[in-house]
């Protein structure tokens, strides 16, 4: 999806803003994103628990899974899957209609892009855009973020990031309309890292959000952060006898002495680690200075 304005089509409708993605998806691929979204205050406190899964891909799978997980904590949650490809929308709606999932009744699909079209002027509490911006240029990220933030409810949240095909490694940025980017979160399957002596948390560098993936070079804050994380993980190796979770917690505790780590053990036990965006934002005039929506 490009981040410019949509043009008018021959039928008078506004053309969706963006470009079609590869559409790769799969069962449980976005489970770490789902768990994060389900815990966001934006979902718990809103009077209209509408969540958008933007760019869900070639299958309805991740949208249906998201609805099921959100309704476990917010039974009145609704999920709208938005895709720029009309064929994907039709296929997803047919898949939803044939689904036996109870949450399918709370799901629908729509054609659109970064403009996030919703009927009746509704605004979502949360937008999830997973593996969408990976195919864009870094220079396009800020405008895409701003477009999506402009569609959120006040105090809503945008979760934008990338993950591996099996969902075991991923990372995402959480943003709000009021503050722009707030945090970077790493999400890893600790059992995989803990059983492979060659693997290290820094493998997430391959799955950083588009805003950061090209900044993992010497002199950039995110590069220093990942290097410190790998060193902390290595130093905590003696705790491996107690399992990868205890080793990860020890690494997080050590890292917190040098970085503004957010959250605590309840999230760390899930294989997550969040750091304030201001500490890892790209150097120079860039995404780190993204204005709040509406300014």
C-alpha atoms as an extended CHARMM CRD file, in Angstrom:
* protein
*
       295  EXT
         1         1  UNK       CA              0.0000000000        0.0000000000        0.0000000000  PROA      1               0.0000000000
         2         2  UNK       CA              1.3150000000        3.4330000000       -0.8380000000  PROA      2               0.0000000000
         3         3  UNK       CA              0.5780000000        6.1400000000        1.6680000000  PROA      3               0.0000000000
         4         4  UNK       CA             -0.8520000000        8.7990000000       -0.6210000000  PROA      4               0.0000000000
         5         5  UNK       CA             -4.5170000000        9.6810000000       -0.9590000000  PROA      5               0.0000000000
         6         6  UNK       CA             -6.8080000000        7.3320000000       -2.8230000000  PROA      6               0.0000000000
         7         7  UNK       CA             -8.1180000000        8.5380000000       -6.1340000000  PROA      7               0.0000000000
         8         8  UNK       CA            -11.6590000000        8.2810000000       -7.4410000000  PROA      8               0.0000000000
         9         9  UNK       CA            -12.5670000000        5.1690000000       -9.4080000000  PROA      9               0.0000000000
        10        10  UNK       CA            -14.8300000000        5.0720000000      -12.4530000000  PROA      10              0.0000000000
        11        11  UNK       CA            -17.7670000000        4.0290000000      -10.2380000000  PROA      11              0.0000000000
        12        12  UNK       CA            -17.2690000000        7.1200000000       -8.0640000000  PROA      12              0.0000000000
        13        13  UNK       CA            -15.9140000000        5.2970000000       -5.0560000000  PROA      13              0.0000000000
        14        14  UNK       CA            -12.6240000000        6.2870000000       -3.4450000000  PROA      14              0.0000000000
        15        15  UNK       CA             -9.7810000000        4.0510000000       -4.4800000000  PROA      15              0.0000000000
        16        16  UNK       CA             -8.2150000000        2.2180000000       -1.4940000000  PROA      16              0.0000000000
        17        17  UNK       CA             -4.9640000000        3.7640000000       -0.3210000000  PROA      17              0.0000000000
        18        18  UNK       CA             -2.0730000000        1.3560000000       -0.7030000000  PROA      18              0.0000000000
        19        19  UNK       CA             -0.5250000000       -1.5060000000       -2.6370000000  PROA      19              0.0000000000
        20        20  UNK       CA             -1.3960000000       -5.1650000000       -2.5520000000  PROA      20              0.0000000000
        21        21  UNK       CA              0.8420000000       -7.3140000000       -0.3540000000  PROA      21              0.0000000000
        22        22  UNK       CA              1.9510000000      -10.9010000000       -0.8830000000  PROA      22              0.0000000000
        23        23  UNK       CA             -0.8690000000      -12.0840000000        1.3610000000  PROA      23              0.0000000000
        24        24  UNK       CA              1.1460000000      -14.7180000000        3.2060000000  PROA      24              0.0000000000
        25        25  UNK       CA             -0.6980000000      -15.9190000000        6.2890000000  PROA      25              0.0000000000
        26        26  UNK       CA             -1.2550000000      -19.0350000000        8.3530000000  PROA      26              0.0000000000
        27        27  UNK       CA             -2.8410000000      -20.5380000000       11.4360000000  PROA      27              0.0000000000
        28        28  UNK       CA             -1.4990000000      -19.0380000000       14.6760000000  PROA      28              0.0000000000
        29        29  UNK       CA              1.0160000000      -16.8790000000       12.8450000000  PROA      29              0.0000000000
        30        30  UNK       CA             -0.1380000000      -13.7340000000       14.6620000000  PROA      30              0.0000000000
        31        31  UNK       CA             -0.8300000000      -15.2520000000       18.0910000000  PROA      31              0.0000000000
        32        32  UNK       CA              1.7680000000      -13.0050000000       19.7640000000  PROA      32              0.0000000000
        33        33  UNK       CA              0.1860000000       -9.9080000000       18.2130000000  PROA      33              0.0000000000
        34        34  UNK       CA             -3.2550000000      -11.1510000000       19.3130000000  PROA      34              0.0000000000
        35        35  UNK       CA             -2.1290000000      -11.5870000000       22.9080000000  PROA      35              0.0000000000
        36        36  UNK       CA             -0.6500000000       -8.0860000000       22.9460000000  PROA      36              0.0000000000
        37        37  UNK       CA             -3.7470000000       -6.4730000000       21.4290000000  PROA      37              0.0000000000
        38        38  UNK       CA             -6.0100000000       -8.2870000000       23.8870000000  PROA      38              0.0000000000
        39        39  UNK       CA             -4.0940000000       -6.7780000000       26.8080000000  PROA      39              0.0000000000
        40        40  UNK       CA             -4.1000000000       -3.1730000000       25.5570000000  PROA      40              0.0000000000
        41        41  UNK       CA             -5.9470000000       -0.6240000000       27.7180000000  PROA      41              0.0000000000
        42        42  UNK       CA             -7.4470000000        0.7580000000       24.5080000000  PROA      42              0.0000000000
        43        43  UNK       CA             -9.5350000000       -2.4070000000       24.2160000000  PROA      43              0.0000000000
        44        44  UNK       CA            -10.4950000000       -2.6770000000       27.8720000000  PROA      44              0.0000000000
        45        45  UNK       CA            -11.6920000000        0.9090000000       28.3880000000  PROA      45              0.0000000000
        46        46  UNK       CA            -13.4260000000        1.7740000000       25.1000000000  PROA      46              0.0000000000
        47        47  UNK       CA            -17.2000000000        1.9920000000       24.7730000000  PROA      47              0.0000000000
        48        48  UNK       CA            -16.9550000000        0.7720000000       21.1770000000  PROA      48              0.0000000000
        49        49  UNK       CA            -14.5840000000       -2.2590000000       21.0810000000  PROA      49              0.0000000000
        50        50  UNK       CA            -14.0660000000       -2.2830000000       17.3240000000  PROA      50              0.0000000000
        51        51  UNK       CA            -10.7060000000       -3.6410000000       16.1200000000  PROA      51              0.0000000000
        52        52  UNK       CA             -9.3970000000       -3.5500000000       12.5480000000  PROA      52              0.0000000000
        53        53  UNK       CA             -7.0380000000       -6.1500000000       11.1120000000  PROA      53              0.0000000000
        54        54  UNK       CA             -5.5230000000       -4.2130000000        8.2240000000  PROA      54              0.0000000000
        55        55  UNK       CA             -3.9800000000       -6.1850000000        5.3680000000  PROA      55              0.0000000000
        56        56  UNK       CA             -4.9070000000       -9.6320000000        6.7030000000  PROA      56              0.0000000000
        57        57  UNK       CA             -3.7910000000      -11.4100000000        3.5420000000  PROA      57              0.0000000000
        58        58  UNK       CA             -5.1220000000      -14.2200000000        1.3980000000  PROA      58              0.0000000000
        59        59  UNK       CA             -7.1350000000      -15.9500000000        4.1220000000  PROA      59              0.0000000000
        60        60  UNK       CA             -9.6080000000      -15.0340000000        6.8630000000  PROA      60              0.0000000000
        61        61  UNK       CA             -7.6500000000      -17.1410000000        9.3550000000  PROA      61              0.0000000000
        62        62  UNK       CA             -5.8780000000      -14.4310000000       11.3500000000  PROA      62              0.0000000000
        63        63  UNK       CA             -8.9790000000      -12.2340000000       11.5090000000  PROA      63              0.0000000000
        64        64  UNK       CA            -11.1060000000      -15.0590000000       12.9110000000  PROA      64              0.0000000000
        65        65  UNK       CA             -8.3670000000      -15.9790000000       15.4000000000  PROA      65              0.0000000000
        66        66  UNK       CA             -8.0630000000      -12.3600000000       16.5180000000  PROA      66              0.0000000000
        67        67  UNK       CA            -11.8170000000      -12.0980000000       17.1180000000  PROA      67              0.0000000000
        68        68  UNK       CA            -11.8420000000      -15.3130000000       19.1220000000  PROA      68              0.0000000000
        69        69  UNK       CA             -8.9780000000      -14.1820000000       21.3650000000  PROA      69              0.0000000000
        70        70  UNK       CA            -10.3150000000      -10.6720000000       21.8650000000  PROA      70              0.0000000000
        71        71  UNK       CA            -13.7970000000      -11.8550000000       22.7590000000  PROA      71              0.0000000000
        72        72  UNK       CA            -12.2990000000      -14.0420000000       25.4800000000  PROA      72              0.0000000000
        73        73  UNK       CA            -11.4480000000      -10.8030000000       27.3400000000  PROA      73              0.0000000000
        74        74  UNK       CA            -14.0050000000       -8.4400000000       25.7870000000  PROA      74              0.0000000000
        75        75  UNK       CA            -17.1160000000      -10.4470000000       24.7720000000  PROA      75              0.0000000000
        76        76  UNK       CA            -18.6090000000       -7.5510000000       22.8040000000  PROA      76              0.0000000000
        77        77  UNK       CA            -15.5110000000       -6.9930000000       20.6440000000  PROA      77              0.0000000000
        78        78  UNK       CA            -15.9810000000       -6.7380000000       16.8690000000  PROA      78              0.0000000000
        79        79  UNK       CA            -13.2780000000       -7.2510000000       14.2500000000  PROA      79              0.0000000000
        80        80  UNK       CA            -13.2050000000       -5.9040000000       10.7050000000  PROA      80              0.0000000000
        81        81  UNK       CA            -10.6730000000       -7.3350000000        8.2900000000  PROA      81              0.0000000000
        82        82  UNK       CA             -9.6550000000       -4.8030000000        5.6370000000  PROA      82              0.0000000000
        83        83  UNK       CA             -7.8780000000       -5.7190000000        2.4070000000  PROA      83              0.0000000000
        84        84  UNK       CA             -7.0570000000       -3.7680000000       -0.7180000000  PROA      84              0.0000000000
        85        85  UNK       CA             -7.7540000000       -6.7620000000       -2.9670000000  PROA      85              0.0000000000
        86        86  UNK       CA            -11.4580000000       -7.2910000000       -3.6590000000  PROA      86              0.0000000000
        87        87  UNK       CA            -10.9390000000      -10.9880000000       -4.4270000000  PROA      87              0.0000000000
        88        88  UNK       CA             -9.4080000000      -11.5010000000       -0.9820000000  PROA      88              0.0000000000
        89        89  UNK       CA            -12.3810000000       -9.7520000000        0.6050000000  PROA      89              0.0000000000
        90        90  UNK       CA            -14.8430000000      -12.0100000000       -1.1930000000  PROA      90              0.0000000000
        91        91  UNK       CA            -12.8700000000      -15.1490000000       -0.3310000000  PROA      91              0.0000000000
        92        92  UNK       CA            -12.5590000000      -14.1370000000        3.3210000000  PROA      92              0.0000000000
        93        93  UNK       CA            -16.2670000000      -13.4410000000        3.6430000000  PROA      93              0.0000000000
        94        94  UNK       CA            -17.0470000000      -16.8740000000        2.1820000000  PROA      94              0.0000000000
        95        95  UNK       CA            -14.5940000000      -18.4380000000        4.6260000000  PROA      95              0.0000000000
        96        96  UNK       CA            -16.2150000000      -16.5850000000        7.5250000000  PROA      96              0.0000000000
        97        97  UNK       CA            -19.6880000000      -17.7190000000        6.4730000000  PROA      97              0.0000000000
        98        98  UNK       CA            -18.5350000000      -21.3410000000        6.4160000000  PROA      98              0.0000000000
        99        99  UNK       CA            -16.6490000000      -21.1100000000        9.7030000000  PROA      99              0.0000000000
       100       100  UNK       CA            -17.8440000000      -22.9470000000       12.7890000000  PROA      100             0.0000000000
       101       101  UNK       CA            -16.0920000000      -20.4810000000       15.0930000000  PROA      101             0.0000000000
       102       102  UNK       CA            -18.4990000000      -18.7690000000       17.4680000000  PROA      102             0.0000000000
       103       103  UNK       CA            -16.5670000000      -15.5200000000       17.0170000000  PROA      103             0.0000000000
       104       104  UNK       CA            -17.2740000000      -15.5220000000       13.2560000000  PROA      104             0.0000000000
       105       105  UNK       CA            -20.5470000000      -13.6880000000       13.9040000000  PROA      105             0.0000000000
       106       106  UNK       CA            -18.5440000000      -10.7240000000       15.2270000000  PROA      106             0.0000000000
       107       107  UNK       CA            -16.3440000000      -10.5380000000       12.1150000000  PROA      107             0.0000000000
       108       108  UNK       CA            -16.8060000000       -8.8790000000        8.7680000000  PROA      108             0.0000000000
       109       109  UNK       CA            -14.5890000000       -7.8800000000        5.8680000000  PROA      109             0.0000000000
       110       110  UNK       CA            -14.2390000000       -4.7150000000        3.8180000000  PROA      110             0.0000000000
       111       111  UNK       CA            -12.3160000000       -3.3510000000        0.8630000000  PROA      111             0.0000000000
       112       112  UNK       CA             -9.8470000000       -0.6250000000        1.7780000000  PROA      112             0.0000000000
       113       113  UNK       CA             -6.3700000000        0.4330000000        2.7270000000  PROA      113             0.0000000000
       114       114  UNK       CA             -4.6930000000        2.9210000000        5.0420000000  PROA      114             0.0000000000
       115       115  UNK       CA             -7.7940000000        5.1340000000        4.9240000000  PROA      115             0.0000000000
       116       116  UNK       CA             -9.5420000000        2.3910000000        7.0020000000  PROA      116             0.0000000000
       117       117  UNK       CA            -13.0770000000        2.8140000000        5.6250000000  PROA      117             0.0000000000
       118       118  UNK       CA            -15.8170000000        2.0270000000        8.1400000000  PROA      118             0.0000000000
       119       119  UNK       CA            -19.5500000000        2.7490000000        7.8130000000  PROA      119             0.0000000000
       120       120  UNK       CA            -21.3450000000        5.3190000000        9.8910000000  PROA      120             0.0000000000
       121       121  UNK       CA            -18.2030000000        7.2280000000       10.7550000000  PROA      121             0.0000000000
       122       122  UNK       CA            -17.1000000000        4.5890000000       13.2790000000  PROA      122             0.0000000000
       123       123  UNK       CA            -13.5200000000        4.6600000000       14.4310000000  PROA      123             0.0000000000
       124       124  UNK       CA            -11.6600000000        1.5850000000       15.6660000000  PROA      124             0.0000000000
       125       125  UNK       CA            -10.2140000000        1.3450000000       19.1390000000  PROA      125             0.0000000000
       126       126  UNK       CA             -7.2590000000       -0.5790000000       17.7260000000  PROA      126             0.0000000000
       127       127  UNK       CA             -5.7530000000       -1.1460000000       14.2880000000  PROA      127             0.0000000000
       128       128  UNK       CA             -3.4040000000       -4.0740000000       13.8040000000  PROA      128             0.0000000000
       129       129  UNK       CA             -1.2040000000       -3.9410000000       10.6990000000  PROA      129             0.0000000000
       130       130  UNK       CA              0.9920000000       -7.0350000000       10.7260000000  PROA      130             0.0000000000
       131       131  UNK       CA              3.4300000000       -7.7620000000        7.8960000000  PROA      131             0.0000000000
       132       132  UNK       CA              1.9650000000       -4.9460000000        5.7980000000  PROA      132             0.0000000000
       133       133  UNK       CA              4.6890000000       -2.2890000000        5.7220000000  PROA      133             0.0000000000
       134       134  UNK       CA              7.4740000000       -4.8430000000        5.2680000000  PROA      134             0.0000000000
       135       135  UNK       CA              7.1350000000       -4.4340000000        1.4980000000  PROA      135             0.0000000000
       136       136  UNK       CA              7.3000000000       -0.6370000000        1.6290000000  PROA      136             0.0000000000
       137       137  UNK       CA             10.1380000000        1.8550000000        1.6970000000  PROA      137             0.0000000000
       138       138  UNK       CA             11.1940000000        3.2550000000        5.0590000000  PROA      138             0.0000000000
       139       139  UNK       CA             10.3730000000        6.7210000000        3.7280000000  PROA      139             0.0000000000
       140       140  UNK       CA              6.7110000000        5.6830000000        3.3850000000  PROA      140             0.0000000000
       141       141  UNK       CA              6.2510000000        4.5330000000        6.9770000000  PROA      141             0.0000000000
       142       142  UNK       CA              5.5680000000        7.8520000000        8.7040000000  PROA      142             0.0000000000
       143       143  UNK       CA              2.7560000000        8.7830000000        6.3030000000  PROA      143             0.0000000000
       144       144  UNK       CA              1.1880000000        5.3180000000        6.6310000000  PROA      144             0.0000000000
       145       145  UNK       CA              1.3470000000        5.5580000000       10.4180000000  PROA      145             0.0000000000
       146       146  UNK       CA             -0.1930000000        9.0300000000       10.3760000000  PROA      146             0.0000000000
       147       147  UNK       CA             -3.0400000000        7.9110000000        8.1060000000  PROA      147             0.0000000000
       148       148  UNK       CA             -3.9410000000        5.0050000000       10.3890000000  PROA      148             0.0000000000
       149       149  UNK       CA             -3.5580000000        7.0260000000       13.5820000000  PROA      149             0.0000000000
       150       150  UNK       CA             -5.9380000000        9.5880000000       12.1310000000  PROA      150             0.0000000000
       151       151  UNK       CA             -8.6660000000        6.9510000000       11.9680000000  PROA      151             0.0000000000
       152       152  UNK       CA             -8.4560000000        5.7980000000       15.5950000000  PROA      152             0.0000000000
       153       153  UNK       CA            -10.6720000000        6.6200000000       18.5270000000  PROA      153             0.0000000000
       154       154  UNK       CA             -9.1480000000        9.0040000000       21.0870000000  PROA      154             0.0000000000
       155       155  UNK       CA             -6.6960000000        7.0350000000       23.2410000000  PROA      155             0.0000000000
       156       156  UNK       CA             -6.8220000000        4.2080000000       20.6930000000  PROA      156             0.0000000000
       157       157  UNK       CA             -3.7940000000        2.2130000000       19.5730000000  PROA      157             0.0000000000
       158       158  UNK       CA             -2.0490000000        1.1680000000       16.3720000000  PROA      158             0.0000000000
       159       159  UNK       CA              0.0440000000       -2.0100000000       16.4950000000  PROA      159             0.0000000000
       160       160  UNK       CA              2.3290000000       -2.2940000000       13.4640000000  PROA      160             0.0000000000
       161       161  UNK       CA              5.0580000000       -4.8610000000       12.9830000000  PROA      161             0.0000000000
       162       162  UNK       CA              6.4390000000       -7.9900000000       11.4040000000  PROA      162             0.0000000000
       163       163  UNK       CA              6.8600000000      -11.6550000000       12.2740000000  PROA      163             0.0000000000
       164       164  UNK       CA              8.3020000000      -14.8590000000       10.8780000000  PROA      164             0.0000000000
       165       165  UNK       CA              6.1460000000      -17.2240000000        8.8250000000  PROA      165             0.0000000000
       166       166  UNK       CA              5.5540000000      -19.5050000000       11.8290000000  PROA      166             0.0000000000
       167       167  UNK       CA              5.0380000000      -16.6020000000       14.2380000000  PROA      167             0.0000000000
       168       168  UNK       CA              7.8370000000      -17.6250000000       16.5920000000  PROA      168             0.0000000000
       169       169  UNK       CA              9.8330000000      -14.4200000000       16.0890000000  PROA      169             0.0000000000
       170       170  UNK       CA              8.3410000000      -10.9770000000       15.7130000000  PROA      170             0.0000000000
       171       171  UNK       CA              8.3330000000       -7.3550000000       16.8000000000  PROA      171             0.0000000000
       172       172  UNK       CA              5.9340000000       -4.4600000000       16.7110000000  PROA      172             0.0000000000
       173       173  UNK       CA              5.5820000000       -0.7640000000       17.4350000000  PROA      173             0.0000000000
       174       174  UNK       CA              2.6270000000        0.4420000000       19.5060000000  PROA      174             0.0000000000
       175       175  UNK       CA              1.4350000000        3.9620000000       18.6840000000  PROA      175             0.0000000000
       176       176  UNK       CA             -1.3500000000        6.2420000000       19.9190000000  PROA      176             0.0000000000
       177       177  UNK       CA             -3.0410000000        9.2320000000       18.2440000000  PROA      177             0.0000000000
       178       178  UNK       CA             -1.9080000000       11.4650000000       21.1010000000  PROA      178             0.0000000000
       179       179  UNK       CA              1.7570000000       10.4100000000       21.3810000000  PROA      179             0.0000000000
       180       180  UNK       CA              2.7190000000        8.7080000000       18.1130000000  PROA      180             0.0000000000
       181       181  UNK       CA              5.1040000000        5.7560000000       18.5670000000  PROA      181             0.0000000000
       182       182  UNK       CA              5.2960000000        4.7280000000       22.2230000000  PROA      182             0.0000000000
       183       183  UNK       CA              7.1440000000        1.4180000000       22.3890000000  PROA      183             0.0000000000
       184       184  UNK       CA              8.9530000000       -1.3270000000       20.5070000000  PROA      184             0.0000000000
       185       185  UNK       CA              8.1130000000       -4.8580000000       21.6260000000  PROA      185             0.0000000000
       186       186  UNK       CA             10.0100000000       -8.0320000000       20.7920000000  PROA      186             0.0000000000
       187       187  UNK       CA              8.0420000000      -11.2870000000       20.8960000000  PROA      187             0.0000000000
       188       188  UNK       CA              9.9210000000      -14.5920000000       20.8380000000  PROA      188             0.0000000000
       189       189  UNK       CA              9.1570000000      -18.2540000000       21.4110000000  PROA      189             0.0000000000
       190       190  UNK       CA             11.6530000000      -18.7650000000       24.2300000000  PROA      190             0.0000000000
       191       191  UNK       CA             11.5840000000      -22.5570000000       23.9930000000  PROA      191             0.0000000000
       192       192  UNK       CA             13.0600000000      -22.3330000000       20.4920000000  PROA      192             0.0000000000
       193       193  UNK       CA             15.8570000000      -20.0050000000       21.5560000000  PROA      193             0.0000000000
       194       194  UNK       CA             16.5330000000      -21.8410000000       24.7940000000  PROA      194             0.0000000000
       195       195  UNK       CA             17.0900000000      -25.2170000000       23.1310000000  PROA      195             0.0000000000
       196       196  UNK       CA             19.3360000000      -23.9900000000       20.3270000000  PROA      196             0.0000000000
       197       197  UNK       CA             22.7970000000      -22.9320000000       21.5760000000  PROA      197             0.0000000000
       198       198  UNK       CA             23.4370000000      -21.0070000000       18.3560000000  PROA      198             0.0000000000
       199       199  UNK       CA             20.1980000000      -19.0400000000       18.4990000000  PROA      199             0.0000000000
       200       200  UNK       CA             20.0330000000      -15.7250000000       20.3120000000  PROA      200             0.0000000000
       201       201  UNK       CA             17.3670000000      -13.0620000000       20.8710000000  PROA      201             0.0000000000
       202       202  UNK       CA             19.0630000000      -10.8010000000       18.3320000000  PROA      202             0.0000000000
       203       203  UNK       CA             17.6370000000      -13.0270000000       15.5990000000  PROA      203             0.0000000000
       204       204  UNK       CA             14.6370000000      -10.6960000000       15.8290000000  PROA      204             0.0000000000
       205       205  UNK       CA             16.7100000000       -8.1910000000       13.8150000000  PROA      205             0.0000000000
       206       206  UNK       CA             15.4540000000       -9.9910000000       10.7050000000  PROA      206             0.0000000000
       207       207  UNK       CA             11.8610000000       -9.2480000000       11.7580000000  PROA      207             0.0000000000
       208       208  UNK       CA             12.0580000000       -5.6700000000       12.9650000000  PROA      208             0.0000000000
       209       209  UNK       CA              9.2890000000       -3.2990000000       11.8480000000  PROA      209             0.0000000000
       210       210  UNK       CA             10.0230000000       -1.4550000000        8.6130000000  PROA      210             0.0000000000
       211       211  UNK       CA             10.8220000000        1.7150000000       10.5520000000  PROA      211             0.0000000000
       212       212  UNK       CA             13.8230000000       -0.0280000000       12.1330000000  PROA      212             0.0000000000
       213       213  UNK       CA             14.8870000000       -2.9950000000       10.0300000000  PROA      213             0.0000000000
       214       214  UNK       CA             17.3800000000       -0.9750000000        7.9820000000  PROA      214             0.0000000000
       215       215  UNK       CA             18.6450000000        0.7970000000       11.1190000000  PROA      215             0.0000000000
       216       216  UNK       CA             20.2650000000       -2.2620000000       12.6700000000  PROA      216             0.0000000000
       217       217  UNK       CA             23.7320000000       -0.8780000000       11.9400000000  PROA      217             0.0000000000
       218       218  UNK       CA             26.4810000000        0.5340000000       14.1210000000  PROA      218             0.0000000000
       219       219  UNK       CA             25.6350000000        3.9880000000       15.4160000000  PROA      219             0.0000000000
       220       220  UNK       CA             21.8740000000        3.4230000000       15.5210000000  PROA      220             0.0000000000
       221       221  UNK       CA             20.1310000000        2.9720000000       18.9040000000  PROA      221             0.0000000000
       222       222  UNK       CA             18.2720000000       -0.1990000000       17.9140000000  PROA      222             0.0000000000
       223       223  UNK       CA             21.5600000000       -1.8550000000       16.9620000000  PROA      223             0.0000000000
       224       224  UNK       CA             23.0000000000       -1.0450000000       20.3930000000  PROA      224             0.0000000000
       225       225  UNK       CA             19.8220000000       -2.3100000000       22.0670000000  PROA      225             0.0000000000
       226       226  UNK       CA             19.8870000000       -5.6810000000       20.3090000000  PROA      226             0.0000000000
       227       227  UNK       CA             23.6150000000       -6.0680000000       20.9800000000  PROA      227             0.0000000000
       228       228  UNK       CA             23.0360000000       -5.4190000000       24.6870000000  PROA      228             0.0000000000
       229       229  UNK       CA             20.1620000000       -7.9120000000       24.6720000000  PROA      229             0.0000000000
       230       230  UNK       CA             22.3650000000      -10.6180000000       23.1840000000  PROA      230             0.0000000000
       231       231  UNK       CA             25.0820000000       -9.8920000000       25.7570000000  PROA      231             0.0000000000
       232       232  UNK       CA             22.5590000000      -10.0520000000       28.6010000000  PROA      232             0.0000000000
       233       233  UNK       CA             21.2090000000      -13.3470000000       27.2350000000  PROA      233             0.0000000000
       234       234  UNK       CA             24.7230000000      -14.7810000000       27.0450000000  PROA      234             0.0000000000
       235       235  UNK       CA             25.5260000000      -13.6350000000       30.5870000000  PROA      235             0.0000000000
       236       236  UNK       CA             22.3760000000      -15.3570000000       31.8610000000  PROA      236             0.0000000000
       237       237  UNK       CA             23.4130000000      -18.7030000000       30.3600000000  PROA      237             0.0000000000
       238       238  UNK       CA             23.9850000000      -20.3530000000       33.7880000000  PROA      238             0.0000000000
       239       239  UNK       CA             20.2410000000      -20.0050000000       34.4250000000  PROA      239             0.0000000000
       240       240  UNK       CA             19.4850000000      -22.2470000000       31.4390000000  PROA      240             0.0000000000
       241       241  UNK       CA             19.2280000000      -25.1960000000       33.8300000000  PROA      241             0.0000000000
       242       242  UNK       CA             16.0040000000      -23.5850000000       35.1150000000  PROA      242             0.0000000000
       243       243  UNK       CA             14.6150000000      -23.1350000000       31.6160000000  PROA      243             0.0000000000
       244       244  UNK       CA             14.5940000000      -20.3840000000       28.9620000000  PROA      244             0.0000000000
       245       245  UNK       CA             11.9580000000      -18.2940000000       30.7600000000  PROA      245             0.0000000000
       246       246  UNK       CA             14.1400000000      -17.7880000000       33.8460000000  PROA      246             0.0000000000
       247       247  UNK       CA             17.0880000000      -16.9850000000       31.6150000000  PROA      247             0.0000000000
       248       248  UNK       CA             14.9920000000      -14.4390000000       29.6890000000  PROA      248             0.0000000000
       249       249  UNK       CA             13.7710000000      -12.7780000000       32.8920000000  PROA      249             0.0000000000
       250       250  UNK       CA             17.3600000000      -12.4570000000       34.1120000000  PROA      250             0.0000000000
       251       251  UNK       CA             18.4070000000      -10.9300000000       30.7900000000  PROA      251             0.0000000000
       252       252  UNK       CA             15.5040000000       -8.4710000000       30.9480000000  PROA      252             0.0000000000
       253       253  UNK       CA             16.4070000000       -7.4630000000       34.5060000000  PROA      253             0.0000000000
       254       254  UNK       CA             19.9930000000       -6.8180000000       33.4480000000  PROA      254             0.0000000000
       255       255  UNK       CA             18.8970000000       -4.8590000000       30.4040000000  PROA      255             0.0000000000
       256       256  UNK       CA             16.6050000000       -2.6790000000       32.5060000000  PROA      256             0.0000000000
       257       257  UNK       CA             19.6490000000       -1.2140000000       34.2220000000  PROA      257             0.0000000000
       258       258  UNK       CA             20.6950000000        0.4280000000       30.9450000000  PROA      258             0.0000000000
       259       259  UNK       CA             17.4950000000        0.8240000000       28.9150000000  PROA      259             0.0000000000
       260       260  UNK       CA             13.9550000000        2.1430000000       29.6130000000  PROA      260             0.0000000000
       261       261  UNK       CA             12.3400000000       -1.2950000000       29.6360000000  PROA      261             0.0000000000
       262       262  UNK       CA              8.5500000000       -1.2020000000       29.9790000000  PROA      262             0.0000000000
       263       263  UNK       CA              6.3650000000       -3.7620000000       31.7100000000  PROA      263             0.0000000000
       264       264  UNK       CA              7.6310000000       -6.5490000000       33.9320000000  PROA      264             0.0000000000
       265       265  UNK       CA              7.7590000000      -10.2370000000       34.6030000000  PROA      265             0.0000000000
       266       266  UNK       CA              4.1780000000      -11.0090000000       33.6180000000  PROA      266             0.0000000000
       267       267  UNK       CA              5.0120000000       -9.9870000000       30.0390000000  PROA      267             0.0000000000
       268       268  UNK       CA              8.5640000000      -11.2990000000       30.0930000000  PROA      268             0.0000000000
       269       269  UNK       CA              7.2700000000      -14.7790000000       30.9150000000  PROA      269             0.0000000000
       270       270  UNK       CA              5.4510000000      -14.6860000000       27.5840000000  PROA      270             0.0000000000
       271       271  UNK       CA              8.6930000000      -14.0780000000       25.7260000000  PROA      271             0.0000000000
       272       272  UNK       CA              8.0390000000      -10.3630000000       25.3040000000  PROA      272             0.0000000000
       273       273  UNK       CA             10.2840000000       -7.4060000000       25.9770000000  PROA      273             0.0000000000
       274       274  UNK       CA              9.1970000000       -3.7920000000       25.4600000000  PROA      274             0.0000000000
       275       275  UNK       CA             11.4010000000       -0.7190000000       25.3640000000  PROA      275             0.0000000000
       276       276  UNK       CA             10.4180000000        2.9460000000       25.0970000000  PROA      276             0.0000000000
       277       277  UNK       CA             10.3800000000        4.0350000000       21.4540000000  PROA      277             0.0000000000
       278       278  UNK       CA             12.3740000000        7.1550000000       22.2860000000  PROA      278             0.0000000000
       279       279  UNK       CA             15.3440000000        4.9370000000       23.1870000000  PROA      279             0.0000000000
       280       280  UNK       CA             15.4840000000        3.0400000000       19.8860000000  PROA      280             0.0000000000
       281       281  UNK       CA             14.0330000000        5.5250000000       17.3850000000  PROA      281             0.0000000000
       282       282  UNK       CA             16.1160000000        6.1550000000       14.2410000000  PROA      282             0.0000000000
       283       283  UNK       CA             18.6460000000        8.9630000000       14.5020000000  PROA      283             0.0000000000
       284       284  UNK       CA             18.0800000000       12.2680000000       12.7390000000  PROA      284             0.0000000000
       285       285  UNK       CA             14.8340000000       13.9100000000       11.5930000000  PROA      285             0.0000000000
       286       286  UNK       CA             12.7110000000       10.8210000000       11.0390000000  PROA      286             0.0000000000
       287       287  UNK       CA             10.0060000000        8.6330000000       12.5080000000  PROA      287             0.0000000000
       288       288  UNK       CA             11.0870000000        9.4950000000       16.0090000000  PROA      288             0.0000000000
       289       289  UNK       CA              9.5330000000       12.9150000000       15.5070000000  PROA      289             0.0000000000
       290       290  UNK       CA              6.2390000000       11.6940000000       14.0650000000  PROA      290             0.0000000000
       291       291  UNK       CA              3.6370000000       14.2790000000       15.1480000000  PROA      291             0.0000000000
       292       292  UNK       CA              0.5800000000       13.2720000000       17.0980000000  PROA      292             0.0000000000
       293       293  UNK       CA             -2.4860000000       12.7440000000       14.9130000000  PROA      293             0.0000000000
       294       294  UNK       CA             -4.3310000000       15.9250000000       14.0580000000  PROA      294             0.0000000000
       295       295  UNK       CA             -1.4520000000       18.3000000000       14.8460000000  PROA      295             0.0000000000
